[in-house]
Amino acid sequence: MEGAELAGKILSTWLMLVIGLILLPSAFGVSLGISEMYMKILVKTLEWATIRIEKGVSKESVLKNSASVGIIQRDESPMEKGLSGLRGRDFELSDVFYFSKKGLEAIVEDEVTQRFSSEELVSWNLLTRTNVNFHYISLRLTMVWVLGVLVRYCVLLPLRVTLAFIGISLLVLGTTLVGQLPDGSLKNWLSELVHLTCCRICVRALSGTIHYHNKQYRPQKGGICVANHTSPIDVLILTTDGCYAMVGQVHGGLMGIIQRAMVKACPHVWFERSEMKDRHLVTKRLKEHIADKKKLPILIFPEGTCINNTSVMMFKKGSFEIGGTIHPVAIKYNPQFGDAFWNSSKYNMVSYLLRMMTSWAIVCDVWYMPPMTREEGEDAVQFANRVKSAIAVQGGLTELPWDGGLKRAKVKDTFKEEQQKNYSKMIVGNGSL
């Protein structure tokens, strides 16, 4: 009995500390300074570790590690210029060398697949998963790493799991209760309050530190918010500062329970798998949503998949065909404290969440940008590319024309045919045919 009483006291004390020091402040959107103090200590520790690593690693190793980020120095000149030094005016067999060179470059290091692996770090951040290029350096650094493992797995992980459980439970319970109320301003206000409160708790469960910029451009009701996509927690990051109507596919399991509870309190747009393939049905439902200026702005990630926090890939045009005002948002994570990128082809959701909850923290910047509308004579593809370029510039991301669907699918024949057509035009233009 004494052991049970002791365990009960420890558990009750733990819950009181969690509720009093973290849960209630996060619910009201205030900070007691604990997170700020933790981040200051963490920054100082990582700076010290960086200095120790630089002293202990030879210059040759540093050069080797820095070179591993980019293996190939590419020639980005167009095909016409690349072939000009190998051929005359007519067809030449030496043209094969140009295409062979481009093919070998793509095999060794192409622009697409490297966007679906974790971002390279300049220096080790004392996480085992990023210790690829750094080995034993000193006893002092090893002891700090061991202490960090104990803190992350024995202190932070239980705390974060507790907060996540409370946040998700309150979200399901709160939205279910609010969903029983009749439609009206009271229901909308309570729904937004529940969503904001629970998302703030869940962000605290990741030791999230978010810096919002240009808040005067926050998405307004009746509009469409589009953002680059790095992680499933992008939704939490944005919803901590404002509510959105989410668009997505219906899931099963725990995610399905959360979706069914949320849609009772807020007009989220969930689709069955069969409906997602029907573009006309999806477009119709989205147009009906934005036509009501009292409804929350729709949150859409036009890339359709997670990219590794270094680039922005092709935006699907569907989000830009339905009309309305587009509110671009750029999200950029700081990989020094934890890797937010979800490589769904390598990790399932449980493994990903475990990696997130055993990271030091999730630190990111969010830039709200001026609203954009489709210009006269501009089609959906051109509009999507213009919005994508603006997000890439604001977030300091590399802009790529490739479809994120190449993460799981093969290159479309149209891409190959386009290169073949360009080469044919060169031959025909030179009078070879």
C-alpha positions as CSV (number, residue, x, y, z in Angstrom):
1,M,0.0,0.0,0.0
2,E,2.9,2.4,0.8
3,G,4.2,1.9,-2.7
4,A,0.8,2.6,-4.3
5,E,0.4,5.7,-2.2
6,L,3.9,7.0,-3.1
7,A,3.1,6.3,-6.8
8,G,-0.2,8.2,-6.5
9,K,1.5,11.2,-4.8
10,I,4.2,11.3,-7.5
11,L,1.6,11.1,-10.3
12,S,-0.6,13.8,-8.7
13,T,2.4,16.1,-8.2
14,W,3.4,15.5,-11.8
15,L,0.0,16.4,-13.1
16,M,-0.3,19.5,-10.9
17,L,3.0,20.8,-12.2
18,V,2.1,20.0,-15.8
19,I,-1.3,21.7,-15.4
20,G,-0.1,24.7,-13.4
21,L,3.1,25.5,-15.2
22,I,2.4,24.5,-18.8
23,L,-1.2,23.5,-19.5
24,L,-3.0,26.6,-18.2
25,P,-0.5,29.2,-19.5
26,S,-0.5,27.6,-23.0
27,A,-4.3,27.5,-23.0
28,F,-4.4,31.3,-22.3
29,G,-1.6,32.0,-24.7
30,V,0.8,33.3,-22.1
31,S,4.3,32.3,-21.1
32,L,5.9,32.0,-17.7
33,G,9.4,32.3,-19.2
34,I,10.2,28.6,-18.8
35,S,10.4,28.0,-22.5
36,E,12.6,31.1,-23.0
37,M,15.0,29.9,-20.3
38,Y,15.1,26.4,-21.8
39,M,15.9,27.8,-25.2
40,K,18.7,30.1,-23.9
41,I,20.3,27.1,-22.2
42,L,19.9,25.0,-25.3
43,V,21.4,27.6,-27.6
44,K,24.4,28.1,-25.3
45,T,25.0,24.3,-25.1
46,L,24.8,23.9,-28.9
47,E,27.2,26.8,-29.4
48,W,29.7,25.2,-26.9
49,A,29.3,21.8,-28.7
50,T,30.0,23.5,-32.1
51,I,33.2,25.0,-30.8
52,R,34.3,21.7,-29.4
53,I,33.6,19.9,-32.6
54,E,35.5,22.6,-34.7
55,K,38.5,22.2,-32.4
56,G,38.4,18.4,-32.5
57,V,37.7,17.8,-36.2
58,S,40.5,18.2,-38.7
59,K,40.1,20.7,-41.6
60,E,40.1,17.9,-44.1
61,S,37.1,16.3,-42.4
62,V,35.2,19.6,-42.3
63,L,35.8,20.1,-46.0
64,K,34.7,16.6,-46.7
65,N,31.5,17.0,-44.7
66,S,30.7,20.3,-46.2
67,A,31.2,18.9,-49.7
68,S,28.8,16.1,-49.1
69,V,25.9,18.5,-49.3
70,G,26.5,19.1,-53.0
71,I,28.4,16.4,-54.9
72,I,28.1,17.8,-58.4
73,Q,28.7,21.3,-59.7
74,R,26.0,21.5,-62.3
75,D,25.9,23.4,-65.6
76,E,22.4,25.0,-65.6
77,S,22.7,26.4,-69.1
78,P,20.0,25.4,-71.6
79,M,20.3,22.5,-74.0
80,E,21.2,24.7,-77.0
81,K,24.2,26.2,-75.2
82,G,25.3,22.9,-73.8
83,L,25.4,21.2,-77.2
84,S,27.0,24.1,-79.0
85,G,30.5,23.1,-78.0
86,L,30.0,19.5,-79.0
87,R,28.3,19.8,-82.4
88,G,28.2,21.7,-85.6
89,R,25.1,22.9,-87.4
90,D,23.9,19.4,-88.3
91,F,23.3,16.2,-86.3
92,E,26.4,14.9,-84.6
93,L,27.0,11.6,-82.9
94,S,28.8,13.5,-80.2
95,D,25.4,14.8,-79.0
96,V,25.2,11.5,-77.1
97,F,27.9,12.8,-74.7
98,Y,25.8,15.7,-73.6
99,F,22.8,13.5,-72.8
100,S,25.0,10.8,-71.1
101,K,26.5,13.5,-68.9
102,K,23.1,14.8,-67.9
103,G,21.9,11.2,-67.2
104,L,24.9,10.4,-65.0
105,E,24.4,13.7,-63.0
106,A,20.8,12.7,-62.4
107,I,21.8,9.2,-61.2
108,V,24.5,10.5,-58.8
109,E,22.5,13.4,-57.4
110,D,19.2,14.6,-58.9
111,E,17.2,17.6,-57.8
112,V,14.1,15.7,-56.7
113,T,15.0,12.7,-54.5
114,Q,17.4,14.7,-52.3
115,R,14.4,16.9,-51.4
116,F,12.8,13.9,-49.7
117,S,15.7,13.3,-47.2
118,S,16.5,15.2,-44.1
119,E,18.3,18.6,-44.4
120,E,22.0,18.5,-43.9
121,L,23.4,20.3,-40.8
122,V,26.5,22.4,-40.7
123,S,27.3,21.2,-37.2
124,W,26.1,18.3,-35.0
125,N,23.2,19.2,-32.7
126,L,23.8,16.5,-30.2
127,L,21.1,14.2,-31.6
128,T,22.1,10.6,-32.4
129,R,20.1,10.7,-35.7
130,T,22.2,13.6,-37.1
131,N,25.6,12.2,-36.0
132,V,26.5,10.9,-39.4
133,N,29.7,12.9,-40.0
134,F,30.9,13.3,-36.5
135,H,32.5,10.6,-34.3
136,Y,34.2,10.5,-30.9
137,I,35.9,13.9,-30.2
138,S,36.3,14.3,-26.4
139,L,35.1,12.8,-23.1
140,R,33.4,16.1,-22.1
141,L,31.3,16.3,-25.3
142,T,30.4,12.6,-24.9
143,M,29.2,13.3,-21.3
144,V,27.1,16.2,-22.5
145,W,25.5,14.0,-25.2
146,V,24.7,11.3,-22.6
147,L,23.1,13.9,-20.3
148,G,21.1,15.2,-23.3
149,V,19.8,11.6,-24.0
150,L,18.7,11.3,-20.4
151,V,17.0,14.7,-20.4
152,R,15.2,14.1,-23.7
153,Y,14.0,10.5,-23.0
154,C,13.5,10.6,-19.2
155,V,12.2,14.2,-18.7
156,L,11.0,15.8,-22.0
157,L,9.4,12.7,-23.6
158,P,7.1,11.8,-20.6
159,L,6.2,15.5,-20.3
160,R,5.4,15.9,-24.0
161,V,3.4,12.6,-24.2
162,T,1.3,13.9,-21.2
163,L,0.7,17.2,-22.9
164,A,-0.1,15.6,-26.2
165,F,-2.6,13.2,-24.6
166,I,-4.3,16.1,-22.8
167,G,-4.4,18.3,-25.9
168,I,-5.9,15.6,-28.2
169,S,-8.4,14.5,-25.5
170,L,-9.6,18.0,-24.9
171,L,-9.9,18.6,-28.7
172,V,-12.1,15.5,-29.2
173,L,-14.2,16.2,-26.1
174,G,-14.5,20.0,-26.7
175,T,-15.4,19.8,-30.4
176,T,-17.9,17.0,-29.7
177,L,-19.7,19.1,-27.1
178,V,-19.6,22.3,-29.2
179,G,-21.0,20.3,-32.1
180,Q,-24.2,19.7,-30.2
181,L,-25.0,23.5,-30.1
182,P,-27.2,25.0,-32.8
183,D,-25.4,26.9,-35.6
184,G,-24.7,30.5,-34.7
185,S,-22.1,33.0,-33.5
186,L,-21.8,31.3,-30.1
187,K,-21.0,28.0,-31.6
188,N,-18.4,29.6,-34.0
189,W,-16.8,31.4,-31.1
190,L,-16.6,28.3,-28.9
191,S,-15.3,26.2,-31.8
192,E,-12.4,28.7,-32.5
193,L,-11.6,28.8,-28.8
194,V,-11.4,25.0,-28.5
195,H,-9.3,24.7,-31.6
196,L,-6.9,27.5,-30.6
197,T,-6.5,26.2,-27.0
198,C,-5.9,22.6,-27.9
199,C,-3.5,23.4,-30.7
200,R,-1.4,25.6,-28.4
201,I,-1.3,22.8,-25.9
202,C,-0.1,20.4,-28.6
203,V,2.6,22.8,-29.8
204,R,3.8,23.1,-26.2
205,A,4.0,19.3,-26.3
206,L,6.8,19.7,-28.9
207,S,8.5,22.6,-27.1
208,G,7.5,24.7,-30.0
209,T,8.9,28.2,-30.5
210,I,7.1,30.0,-33.3
211,H,7.9,33.5,-34.6
212,Y,5.1,35.1,-36.6
213,H,5.9,37.9,-39.0
214,N,3.6,40.5,-40.7
215,K,0.5,39.6,-38.7
216,Q,-1.5,42.3,-40.5
217,Y,-1.6,39.9,-43.5
218,R,-3.2,37.0,-41.6
219,P,-5.7,35.1,-43.8
220,Q,-9.2,36.4,-43.6
221,K,-12.6,34.6,-43.7
222,G,-13.8,33.6,-47.1
223,G,-10.2,33.3,-48.4
224,I,-7.8,30.5,-49.2
225,C,-4.5,30.1,-47.2
226,V,-1.8,28.3,-49.2
227,A,1.6,27.4,-47.6
228,N,4.6,25.2,-48.3
229,H,4.5,21.8,-46.7
230,T,7.2,20.3,-44.5
231,S,5.4,18.3,-41.8
232,P,1.9,17.3,-40.5
233,I,2.5,19.8,-37.7
234,D,2.3,22.6,-40.2
235,V,-1.4,22.6,-39.3
236,L,-0.7,23.0,-35.6
237,I,1.9,25.8,-36.3
238,L,-0.6,27.9,-38.2
239,T,-3.7,27.1,-36.1
240,T,-1.9,28.3,-33.0
241,D,-2.2,31.8,-34.3
242,G,-5.6,31.5,-36.0
243,C,-8.3,29.0,-37.0
244,Y,-8.7,27.5,-40.4
245,A,-11.1,25.1,-42.2
246,M,-9.0,22.2,-43.2
247,V,-9.2,20.2,-46.4
248,G,-8.1,16.6,-46.6
249,Q,-8.9,12.9,-47.0
250,V,-11.0,10.9,-44.4
251,H,-8.7,8.7,-42.3
252,G,-9.4,5.8,-40.0
253,G,-8.1,5.1,-36.5
254,L,-7.3,7.9,-34.1
255,M,-7.0,10.4,-36.9
256,G,-10.5,9.5,-38.1
257,I,-11.9,10.0,-34.6
258,I,-10.3,13.5,-34.4
259,Q,-11.6,14.4,-37.9
260,R,-15.2,13.3,-37.1
261,A,-15.2,15.3,-33.8
262,M,-13.7,18.4,-35.4
263,V,-16.2,18.5,-38.3
264,K,-19.1,18.7,-35.8
265,A,-17.9,22.0,-34.5
266,C,-16.3,23.6,-37.6
267,P,-17.0,23.3,-41.3
268,H,-13.9,21.4,-42.3
269,V,-13.9,19.8,-45.8
270,W,-13.2,16.1,-45.6
271,F,-13.3,13.8,-48.6
272,E,-13.6,10.1,-49.1
273,R,-10.8,8.5,-51.1
274,S,-13.1,8.0,-54.1
275,E,-14.2,11.6,-54.0
276,M,-10.6,12.9,-54.0
277,K,-10.2,11.5,-57.5
278,D,-13.3,13.5,-58.7
279,R,-11.8,17.0,-59.3
280,H,-15.1,18.5,-60.2
281,L,-16.7,17.5,-56.9
282,V,-13.8,18.7,-54.9
283,T,-13.8,22.1,-56.7
284,K,-17.6,22.4,-56.2
285,R,-17.3,21.9,-52.4
286,L,-14.4,24.3,-52.1
287,K,-16.3,27.0,-54.1
288,E,-19.3,26.6,-51.9
289,H,-17.1,27.1,-48.9
290,I,-15.4,30.3,-50.0
291,A,-18.7,31.7,-51.2
292,D,-19.7,32.1,-47.6
293,K,-17.7,35.0,-46.2
294,K,-18.5,34.1,-42.6
295,K,-16.7,30.7,-42.9
296,L,-13.1,30.3,-41.8
297,P,-10.3,30.5,-44.5
298,I,-9.5,27.2,-46.1
299,L,-6.0,25.9,-45.4
300,I,-4.4,24.1,-48.4
301,F,-0.9,22.7,-49.0
302,P,-0.7,22.7,-52.9
303,E,2.5,20.7,-53.0
304,G,0.5,17.6,-51.9
305,T,3.4,16.1,-50.0
306,C,6.1,17.0,-47.4
307,I,9.3,18.6,-48.7
308,N,12.5,18.7,-46.6
309,N,12.4,22.4,-45.5
310,T,14.9,23.4,-48.2
311,S,12.7,23.8,-51.3
312,V,9.3,24.5,-52.7
313,M,8.1,22.2,-55.4
314,M,5.3,22.4,-58.0
315,F,2.0,23.8,-56.7
316,K,-1.0,21.8,-58.0
317,K,-3.3,24.1,-60.0
318,G,-6.5,22.9,-58.5
319,S,-6.3,25.2,-55.5
320,F,-6.0,28.2,-57.8
321,E,-8.9,27.4,-60.1
322,I,-11.7,27.9,-57.6
323,G,-11.3,31.7,-57.5
324,G,-11.3,33.8,-54.3
325,T,-8.4,35.6,-52.6
326,I,-5.2,33.6,-52.0
327,H,-3.3,34.3,-48.7
328,P,0.3,33.0,-49.1
329,V,2.2,31.8,-46.0
330,A,5.8,30.8,-45.9
331,I,7.0,28.3,-43.2
332,K,10.7,27.7,-42.4
333,Y,11.9,25.4,-39.6
334,N,15.3,25.7,-37.9
335,P,16.8,22.3,-38.2
336,Q,19.4,23.0,-35.5
337,F,16.9,22.1,-32.7
338,G,15.0,19.3,-34.4
339,D,14.1,18.0,-37.9
340,A,10.4,18.6,-38.6
341,F,10.5,17.0,-42.0
342,W,8.3,13.9,-42.3
343,N,9.8,11.3,-44.7
344,S,6.6,9.3,-45.0
345,S,8.2,6.7,-47.2
346,K,10.7,5.9,-44.4
347,Y,8.9,6.5,-41.1
348,N,5.3,5.8,-40.1
349,M,3.4,8.4,-38.1
350,V,4.2,6.8,-34.7
351,S,8.0,6.7,-35.4
352,Y,7.8,10.3,-36.7
353,L,6.1,11.6,-33.6
354,L,8.6,9.7,-31.4
355,R,11.4,11.5,-33.3
356,M,9.7,14.8,-32.8
357,M,9.0,14.4,-29.1
358,T,12.7,13.4,-28.5
359,S,14.1,16.3,-30.3
360,W,15.3,19.4,-28.4
361,A,12.6,21.7,-29.7
362,I,10.7,22.7,-32.8
363,V,11.6,26.3,-33.8
364,C,10.2,27.9,-36.9
365,D,9.3,31.2,-38.6
366,V,6.0,31.9,-40.2
367,W,5.6,34.8,-42.7
368,Y,2.2,36.0,-43.6
369,M,2.2,37.7,-47.0
370,P,0.0,40.2,-48.8
371,P,-3.1,38.6,-50.4
372,M,-2.9,37.7,-54.1
373,T,-5.6,37.4,-56.8
374,R,-5.6,36.0,-60.2
375,E,-4.6,38.6,-62.8
376,E,-6.4,39.2,-66.1
377,G,-5.2,36.8,-68.8
378,E,-3.4,34.6,-66.2
379,D,-4.3,30.9,-66.1
380,A,-4.3,28.7,-63.0
381,V,-0.8,27.3,-63.6
382,Q,0.7,30.7,-64.0
383,F,-1.0,32.0,-60.9
384,A,0.2,29.0,-58.9
385,N,3.8,29.5,-60.1
386,R,3.6,33.2,-59.1
387,V,2.4,32.4,-55.6
388,K,5.0,29.6,-55.3
389,S,7.8,32.0,-56.3
390,A,6.6,34.6,-53.7
391,I,6.6,31.9,-50.9
392,A,10.1,30.6,-51.9
393,V,11.6,34.1,-51.9
394,Q,10.1,35.0,-48.5
395,G,11.1,31.8,-46.8
396,G,14.6,31.6,-48.3
397,L,13.7,28.3,-50.1
398,T,14.8,26.9,-53.4
399,E,12.1,27.0,-56.1
400,L,11.8,23.8,-58.2
401,P,9.5,23.1,-61.1
402,W,9.2,19.3,-60.3
403,D,6.0,17.6,-59.0
404,G,6.2,16.4,-55.5
405,G,4.3,13.3,-56.6
406,L,7.7,12.0,-58.0
407,K,8.3,11.0,-54.4
408,R,6.3,7.8,-55.1
409,A,5.6,7.9,-58.8
410,K,7.7,7.7,-62.0
411,V,8.5,10.6,-64.2
412,K,5.7,11.4,-66.6
413,D,6.2,10.7,-70.2
414,T,5.4,14.3,-71.0
415,F,8.6,15.5,-69.3
416,K,10.7,13.1,-71.5
417,E,8.7,14.1,-74.6
418,E,9.4,17.8,-73.9
419,Q,13.2,17.2,-74.0
420,Q,12.8,15.2,-77.2
421,K,10.8,18.0,-78.8
422,N,13.4,20.6,-77.9
423,Y,16.1,18.5,-79.4
424,S,14.1,17.9,-82.5
425,K,13.5,21.6,-83.0
426,M,17.2,22.2,-82.8
427,I,17.8,19.6,-85.6
428,V,15.0,20.8,-87.8
429,G,16.0,24.5,-87.2
430,N,19.6,23.7,-88.4
431,G,18.3,22.1,-91.5
432,S,19.4,18.5,-90.7
433,L,16.1,17.0,-91.6
